[in-house]
Amino acid sequence: MTIDSADAMPAEIRTIAATIPLLAGYIGPITRLGGLTNRVYQLGDHILRIPGAGTEAYINRADEAVAAQAAATAGVSPDLLYADPASGLMVTRYIPAAVTMTPTAFRDRPGAPARAALAMRQLHRSDAQFASTFNLFAMIDDYLQLLSGHDIALPTGYHNVVSSAGAIRDALAANPVTPVACHCDPLCENFLDTGARMWIVDWEYSGMNDPMWDLGDLSVEADFTPDQDAALLQAYFDGPAHPRDHARMVIYKAMCDLLWTLWGLIQLANANPADDFRSYAETRFARCKSLMAQDAFARHLAAIRS
C-alpha cells in the first residue's frame, strides 16, 4: 500500500530516512511492503528496513549485515547500500518487476520452485562466509531460555518432542556435512521472482548450515506438493537427489517447525500484532508431530544413519 503523505506514519519514516545520507532529502512516495516482524518501505529505488520491537533480543544485526553483503556479492540478493548494526536500519536496492512470492505464487508461476532452488544453490556453492553458525538445537535451547522469562505456555507435549528429536540430533552429528552459507529462514515472502530468476532477501537468521535446511524449510513454508518437492530437488542437484540428501531435507521439514514454533511464541510474548502467533505456533507444532509420526520419517532417519 502507498502511505498517504498526510498520515503520521510517513512523517516518522521521513524522519528516520533523513538520518541516512542515502535517503536524506527524499520527497517521493512511500510504499509499505510486507513483513511479520519488521517494517519495510519502498522509497523510490531503495528499500528501507526498520527492525521490529524486541528483535534485538534474538537477532545479531552485525552478523546480518555481513550475510546481506556476502549474499549480494554472491549475486543472489539485492545490493546492500546501508546497514547500521546499532539501530538495525538497513537500505537495499529495489528490484523492479519482481513479484513477492507466496505459496499461491509458487504454485501458479511456472518453474518457480526450480528458480528458487537455483538461487539457493548459487548461494550454497559460492564462497560466501557468514559470521554466524545456524545451530538448530542450540537455537531451540536459546529460544526456550528466552521464553522462560515470559508467561507464555508451550504447546502441550513440546518438551517431549524435543526429547524425541534427540535421535535426530545424534544422527545428524554422527553424519555431518560441511556447512555452507545458508539463508535459514526461506519464507515465501523472502523470495522475489522476476520470472527469469529469483532474488532472496532478509538475512536475519542466516548462517553457516546444512544446505538441505534451506530446501526443507522452503518446502514447508510454501506448502509444496510432492511434485513441487521433486522439482525443487531435481533443479538443485541437476538430477536425482541422493537418498541421504533427500532424507535430510525431509528431516529438516519437521525440525524447522519445531524451531519456528518457539519463534511464534516469542512474537506472542513481544505482543507482535502482525498475526495470531498462538495459532501460528500450535499449527507448526502439530505439523511437526504429524510428520515425525509417519513411517516414511523413520525411513529417512535411517537413511541418514546409514
Order of alpha helices (4+ residues) and beta strands (2+ residues): beta-alpha-beta-beta-beta-alpha-beta-beta-beta-alpha-alpha-alpha-alpha-alpha-beta-beta-beta-beta-alpha-alpha-alpha-alpha-alpha
